[in-house]
Amino acid sequence: MKAGNIEQFKHLSQFRDLNDFNNNIEQWMIDLKSKFTKSELIALKRLIRFSAKVAGVCNAKIATIVSACHEAGQEISRSTFERMLRKAKQFGLIVVYNTFKNGKQAHNVYVFQRYQSQNVSISSTIDVAENTKIDGAYETSNLLETNNQDVIDKRSDKKYPQYSQLDASFTSNRVPVEFRDLVKCFYDDYKTIEEFWKIIHIQTRKLLYYTQNDRITLAIDSFKQLVRNIKRGRKVRNIFGYFWGIVNNMLDAEYMRIVCEDA
């Protein structure tokens, strides 16, 4: 990828607009905020602010971002910023692309990813090897060979290996039976079902007019759309991220319908 102006990398943006980007970051932070140290959070928030011109994309040099933190009275080191990047990459929050100019490596392009519901490690931080390469070119996966079940962050339970796989009958009672029974026809795994319902809960928690029946209807319609699209040949790299997008689009369509009715 050739180095250039930020406008050159608009096609890498994963978001419709800045508001969509901010909403996704808010959801990421619910899951990941406790996984970064205080200094790493300063670095991450500064990178987010530098990713506003093109929603979710930044091509500023590390030195520029670190310098901006210092000017704001929040002193961090370059190594802190690099450590934050390593963690963000491991969590799937950021993808880093290399750029080249005249055959030499130039600045990196940092691309934030859409929120994907996940189970992160219990520990407050993760161990990241200091020699892990940050600036390595991003290698895309073959979508035809991606197994959607691998998207789920399954924690291996060494102490009780016989309980590592539990079917839909172990799903939390917070998940409506109607939705559970539908999803288990395709994903007979309690954790997968709960992750799908968690997305519905997050997307509708601020919609005070939404009843439980409304949520169930939204969940069922969204999941049917997901299955229909996959059956029609849509290649889905991340099943939860794709489901999030379907739910978001349905809520947007509902909002526009309400606005038109009130007009």
N, C-alpha and C positions, 0 to 999 in steps of 0.2 A: 504494500500500500504506500502510495506516494505522500510525502508531507505536504501540507497545504493549510489554507484558511479553514476555520471551523465550519463555514458554510459548505465546504466540500464534503463534510462527513454527516450531513443531514440524514442521508439514507440509513445510517446506523441507529438512529433514534428508535427506541421501542415504544414511544409514547405519542399520544395524539397532540398533546399540548403541555404547557408547564403545569397546569392544574392536575392533569392526569399523572404527571411525573411526581408531583408533591404527594398525591394520594398514595401512590405506590411506595414512596419512601417512608411515609408514615406507617404503613403496614409492615415494611421491612424492619423498622425500628422497634416495633412491638416484639418481634422475635429475636432481634440481634443486638439491641442496644447494650444489654448486659454482657455481651461477649467481647466488647471492646473496652480497653482501658480509657481513662479520662482523656489522656493525650491523644489516643487514637481516634476518639470521637471528635475531638477538635479538628483533626486532620480530615476526617470523613465529612464533617459538616462543611468545612471550607471547600472540599472537592465538590460537594453537592451545589454550593453557591456558584462555583465556577462552571457548573453544568446547566445553567439557566438559559443561555442564549439559544442553544439548540437543546431542547429538553432531553436531559439524561446523557449528554455527550460533552466531553471536555478534552481539549488538546493542549492545555497549558503545561508548561514544564514543571517538574517537581519543585525546582528552586523557586519558581514564581509563586506557587501555592504556599510553600513554607514561608516565603518572605511576606506574603499577605497575612499569614497568621501572626507573624512577629509584629507587623504594623498595627494589628488589632489588639496587641498586648497579650496574645496567646502564643507563647513561645513553645515551639516543638522542633524536633530535629528531623533531618532528612530520614534517618533510620526509623524514626517513629512513623513517618508517612509511609515508608516502604513496608513496615510491619503491618500497618493498617491495610495496605493494598493486598498483601498476601492473604490476610484473613478474609477480606471481602471477596477475593477470587475463590477461595475455598468454599465459602458459603453460597457462591453463585450470585452474589450481589452485583459484581462488576466483571466485565470482560476487558482485557487490555490488548490493544492492537499495536503492533510496531509500525512505524512509518520510516521510509527511507528517502534520502535526497542525495543525488549524485553518487549512488552506490553505497552510501554510508547511513548508519542508523540515525534517525532524527528523533523528534519528540514522539511520545506515545499518545494514543487516543484511548480515553477511558470511557467505556460505555456501560451505563447502569442498565440492569435487567428488570423486567417486570416482576412484581412480587409473586413468589411461589410459596405456598404454605408448606412448611417443613418442620421436622422435629430436630432441633439443634442439640448439640451436646449438653449434658447436664452441667459440666464444669463452667465456671464463669468466664473463662478464657480458653482458647485452644493453643496448643503448642505448635509453633511454626518454625521450621528449620531456618536458621539465619541465612543459609546459603541457597534458599529457594529462589529461583530466578523470577523476578517480577516482570521483566521486560520481554519475556519470551513471546513469540508470535502465538496468537490464539488459533488453535486447531479446531475446526468445526467437526461435529460428529456426523456420521452417516445416518440420516433420519430413517432410512429403510431398515437399519440394523438396530435401532434403539428400542429397547424393551421398556415400555411405559412403567412396568412395575419397578424397574431399577431406579426410577425417579424418586421413589419413596426412600427416605433416610431411615433404613431399618437398623436399629441398634442391636448388635449381636449380644445375646444374653448367655454368657459363658456359664453362669451359675445354674441356670435352668434352661438348657437348650431345648428340652422337649416342649417348652411353651413359647418358642420363638415365632411360631406361626399359629395364629388364632383366627378362626373364621368369623363370619358376620354375627353369629350368636353371642359373641363377646362384646359387641358394640355398646358403647355407653348409652344409657337410657335418655340422655340429652338429645340423641338423634331420633327424630320421628320414625316410627315403625314403617310408615309408607315409603319414606325415602330409603331407609335401610334395605327394605325388601326389593326395591328396584335396583339399587346399586349392586347388591350381592349377586345378582344374575350375571354381572360382568366382572366384578371385583369382590370375590368372597374373602375379604380380609378386613377385620375390624378397624385397623388403623387407616386404611385407605378411605373407608366410608366416613370415619370421623373427620379426616382431612377435608373431604368434599363439603361436609356440613359446616366445618369451621369457616370455610370461604363464604358460605351463605350468611353465617352469623356476622362476620366482619363487614361484609358489604351492606348489610341492612341494619346494623346496630344503631345508626343515627337516624333511621327512618322511623320516627315515632308513631306514624300512622300504620305501620306494618303489623299485622297480626301473625300469630303462629301459622295459621292456615295460608296466609299470603306467602310466608317463607317456604312452606312446604310446596306450594304451587310453583314458586320461582325455582326451587331446587329441582323439582321433577322435570319441569320444562327445560331447564338449562342442561340437565344431565342427558335428557333425550336428544337435545340438539348436539351435545358432545358425541354421543354414540352414533347418531345419524351422520355426522360429518366424517367420523373415522371410518365408518362402513362405506362411505362414498369415496374413500381413498385419500382423505386428508392425512398428511404425515404430521404427527404431533410429537414434538421433542419432549415437552414437559406437560404431562396430563393435567397437573394442578394449575399451572400457569395458563393453559388453554381454557380450562374451566372457568378460571377467574375472569378471563376476557369475555367469555360468553355471558356470564352473569352480569358483568359490567355493561355490556351492550344492551342486554334486556332491560336493565334499570334505566339506561339512557333513553331507550325507546319509550318506556313507560312515562318517564318525565316529560318527554316531548308531547306525548298523547294528552297528558294532563294539562299542559300549557295550552295546547290547541283547543281543548274543550272549554277552558276558562276564558279564552280570548273572545 
